[in-house]
Amino acid sequence: MINIIGFFMMGIDKRRAKKHAWRIPEKMLFLTSILGGSIGTWAGMYVFHHKTKHWYFVVGMPAILIGQILFLYRFLII
């Protein structure tokens, strides 16, 4: 569910950016990713072509996903 939320948050923020309306804070986008929505948020970046020029999103979102995979591997599989 959180991945779906992250995906749509990217789409909503992109639409608001085009309309010069109130935006979703970047901290909220990262928080959603950290709370388990990294796949959805990362997918939303590229589907909506949003935040793909910001290095901290291009590097940060995959880094969060890798960190979550390593965490799950370490604490749930071993």
N, C-alpha and C positions, 0 to 999 in steps of 0.2 A: 504494500500500500504506500509506503513512504517513497518508493521509487517512482510511482505514478505521480505523487505530489511533487517530487523534485522535477520530474519531466515537465509537468504543466506549469510549475513556477517559472521555469526558463522561458516557456512560450508566452506566459502572461507578461513577464518582465520585458521581453522583446517587443511585444505589442505596445506596451506602455512607453517604451523608449521611442518607438516610431511616432507616437502621438504626443511626445513631450509631456507625459503625465507623470504622476507620482510613481516612483519605482520601488521595487522590492530591494531592500538593502543587501549588499553583497554578503554581509555577515549571515543573513538568513539563508542565502543560497548555500553557503559553506556549512552552516549548521545542519541543514536538511541533508546534505551529503554525509556529514559525519555521523548523523543519527541513523544511517543505514540507506540513504537514498543516493548513494554515489553512482550507481549504474544509471538510474533515471536522470539524474542531474547531468551526468556526462553525456548521455544520449541526447538530452534536450539541447545541450550546447551545440551539437553538430546538426541536429534536425532543424533547429530554428536559426542556425548560424549566429549564435549569441554568445558573447564573451570569448570568442575564439581568438581575439587579438590581444587578450590580456594574459601575459605569461603566467600569472599566478593561478589562473583558471586552467590553462592548458597543462600546466605541470601539477597543480594542486589536486584537481579532481581525479586523475589517474593515480596519484600518490595516495590519496585517501582510499581509493578502491583497493590498491595493492596492500595497504595497511590493514584493511578489513579482512581481506582474503588470508593474509598471514596470521592475523589474530584468530580467525575461525579455525584455520589449520592447526595452529598451536594449541588452542584451548578446547576444541571440540573433537578433533580427530585423534590427537595423540593421547 
